[in-house]
Amino acid sequence: MRSVRLVPLAPAALVLALVLGSSAAAGPERANGLVAFGACCGGDVGIYVIKPNGTGQRRIYKPPFDDASLATAWSPSGTRIAYVAPGGLWTMSAAGKNRKRLTKGIGDTLSPTWSPNGKQIAFVDLVKPHGRKYALYVMGSSGGTPRRIVKGAYDPAWSPSGRVIAFDYGGVLWTVRPDGTGRKRIGPGRSPAWALDGSRLAFDRKGDLWTMRPSGTGAREVISVPGATVGIAWSPDGHWIAYGLGDRGDIMLVHPDGSGSRPLTHDPGLFHSEPSWQQKP
């Protein structure tokens, strides 16, 4: 057997190793909370939450009609949900109570996403009433006047660092600073979703689920999706990606390496969409 020679660490390296080790050990554990999602149609339409093991599903919001948009976004604290409903952009508690309208919107509010400090929400709405063009807006999470930052943008996703917002522009992913400056092209794709450590983006490319680095490099397919995805969400611990299906079907879960695919919900006869993953409070 070959002998192994142990080389003692220099004092500075030893201190660095101890600091890094203790920092990692003491770091916050990111626990997976509930998954919120939309379901329709008929009497089952609404915003639901479910545990990551597929149990405890319950409806927390029922809109007044079937074709209401059902996009949701958990606050960073995991205590409130931003959602779009007839009449604009709203927030509510994790139990669906204490509903508050932040803005009436311009006519077709979509795709809310929170800043990591919880102070702002980005979303999509029309450029003008009864128009056909959309834009990306940012506003305070307690209310105020929305500020338009990018025309033609869809599916915003605020980065965990808070420095940029990823969005889809004509089937190409870009990032932009929250003040509207510094636009940067990443690569082809739609529906971006950040890993909580900021290391990768999950996204839809030609209907299938992919991930890549925020620079646009290292793109790889996770799983082929029948039809297309309708909303993507990365679990707080980074071990799962949830996505909706473009036709009727369950919310699906898969590991980022493409393994372990399974349904999260259990009613494929409904149209499930726009999952959002809570970081456990």
N, C-alpha and C positions, 0 to 999 in steps of 0.2 A: 504493500500500500504506500502511495506517495505521501510523504510527510508534508504538512502544511505549516508554513512559517508565519507566525502572527507578527505583524508590524505595528508597534504602538503608535497611536495617534499623537501628533504634535499637540501641545497644549491648546493652541488656537483652534485647531481642527476638532479637538475633543469638545471644547466649549460649544462650537458651532453645531456639532452633532447632537449634543445634549439639548441645546436650545430648539433645534428643529424637531427633535423627537418629542420634547415636552409640549411644543406648540401644536404638533399634530394630535397628540393625545388629548390636549385640552380644548381643541377646536370644537365648535358647535356641531352636534350630530343633526343632520338634516333628515327629519322624519317625514314620511309620506302621510299626508292627511287625506281628506276626501277628494274625490274627483267630481266636479260639477260638469253637467252636459245638458244639451237640449234634446228633447224627444217630441215627435209628433207622429201621427196626426189624430184628429178626432178628439174623443174625450180624454186621451192620454197626453195631449200636448202640454208642454211645460218645461221648466228648468228643474232638474233632478240633481241629487247628490248620491254618491255610492262609496262604500269603503273599497280600498284597493284589492281586497280579497273577493269582491263581488257580492258582498252581503250588505244589508241595511239600506237598500235603495229607497229613497223617498222623494216625493215632489215638494219643492219649496216655493215654487211660483207657477201660477196658472195664468197665462195671458188671456185677454178677452176674445181672441179669435185665433184660428189655426195657423195662419201664415205669418204670425209675428216672428221676428228674428229672435234667436235664442242664444246668442253669443254671450259668454260670461268670462270674467277674469277675477281670480282671487287676489285680495290685497296681500302685500308682503307679510303682514302680521298674521294672516290666515283667519282674520275675524270678520271681514266683510267681502262682499262680492259685487263687482261692477257688472252691470248687464244693460242690454238695450231692450227697450220695450216701446209700445206705442206712446209717443210723446217724448222720445229722446233718450238720454243717458241717465241711468239710475244707479244707486247702490242699495244694498240690503245686508242684513246680518247673515251669518252662516246658516241660520235657521230660517231665513226668508222673511224676517221681520224688520221693523224700523226702516222701511223703504223711504228713500229720499231721491228726488229728481235733481240732478246737477245742472242739466240744460235741456231745453226743449228740442235742440238740434235744428237742422235745416230741412229735414224731410226723410232721411234714410240713414239713421245712425247705425254704425257697424263696428265690430272688432275692438272692444276696449282692451287696454293693457296698462298696468300700473308702473310707475317709476319705482325703483327698488327702495327708495326712502318713503314711499307711500304718499308723497305730497302732490303728485300729479298723475293724470290719466291721459293717455293718447288714444285717439279713436278716429274712425273714418266717417265722413258725412258728405252730403252733396256740397258742391261749390256754391250753388244758389238754389232757392226753392223751385221745385218742379223741373230742375235741370237733369242732365244725364251724366255730368262729370263729377268725379269725387275728389276728395282731398284729405290729407292727414291733418288733424288738429290736436292741440295739447291744451289742457286746462287744469285748474286746481282740483284736487280730489274732494274738496269740500264745496266746490261750486266756483262761480266766477264767469268770466268771458272767455270762450274758446279762442285760441290763436291758431290760425292756419299756417302750416309750415311747409307742406309739399302738395302740389296739385298732382292728381293722377295716381295717388298712392293707395294701396290696399294692404290689409293683413299686417298691421304694425306689431312689433314685438320689442319691448324695451329691454336693453341688455342688462345683465346683472350688475355691471359696473355703473350703470346710469349714464354713461357717456354718449351712447348712440341708441337710435331706434332702427331696427331692421324693418324693411317693408318690401312689398312686391310692387313693381312698376312694369306693367306690360309683360309679365312672365319672367322678369329678371329681378333678382334680389339686390337691394341697395341698403346702405346705412346712412343715417343723417344725425347730426347733433340735435338735441331737443329744441335749440333755437332756430333750426332750419338751415344752418350752415354745414359745410364740410360733407357734402354728399359724395358717397363712394360706391362704385359698382362692385358687387361681389361675384355674381354669376347667375346662370339660369336657374329659376325655381320660383316657388310660391309658398305661402303659408309658413313663414319662418317661426321657429320656437327654440329658445335658448336653453342649453344645459345650465343648471344653476351656478356652476363654477365658471361659466363663460367660455369654456374651451371649445365647444362645438355648437353648431346650429343644426337642428332637424328641419327638414323642409320637404315639400312636394316637388318632384321633378317628373313631368309627363305622367302624373297620376300616381307614381310610386313614392315610397318613403325613403329619403336619403338623409345622410348627415355630412357635414363638412366643417372645416375650421372657419372662424369668422373672416379670415383672409380670402376665402374661396378655394383654398387648396385642400387636398386630402379628401375630396368628395367620394363617397361610396354608398352604394345602395344597401339599405337595411332589409327591405322586404318589398316584393311586388304586390300591389294592391289591386283587387278587382274594381275597375271603374276609376276611382280617384279618392284621395283623402278629403275629408271635410273637417278641418281643424286638427291641430297637432299639439301635444303637451308633454313636456319632459317631467318625469318624477323628480321631486326635490333631492332624493338620494342618488339620482343619476342612473339608476339601474333599469328603468323602464321608460318607454315612450308610449303614450296613449294617442289613438287617432280614430276619427270617425270615417265611415265609408260613404262614398258618393251616391250609393243607392241604399235602399232599406237594408239595415244590418246593425249589428251590435257595435258599441265602442270596443276597439281592440287594444290589446297590450302586446308589446314585443320588447325584448332586450335590444340595446343599441347595436349589438353584433348580429342581429337578425334571428336569434334563437328564442325559444320559449313563447312563441306566439299563441295567444289565447284570447277568448272574448272576456271582457269585463262585465258587460251587461248580458242579460239572458232573455232577450225578446227580439229576435232578428226580424220580426214582422214590422217593427217600428223603424222610423228614420232617426238615427242617433247622430248627433253632430257636436262640433265645437267643444271638445273636452278642455277643462282647465283644472290644474292640479294644485291643491292646497298644501302649503308647508305647515305642518302641524304646529299650532300655537304652543 
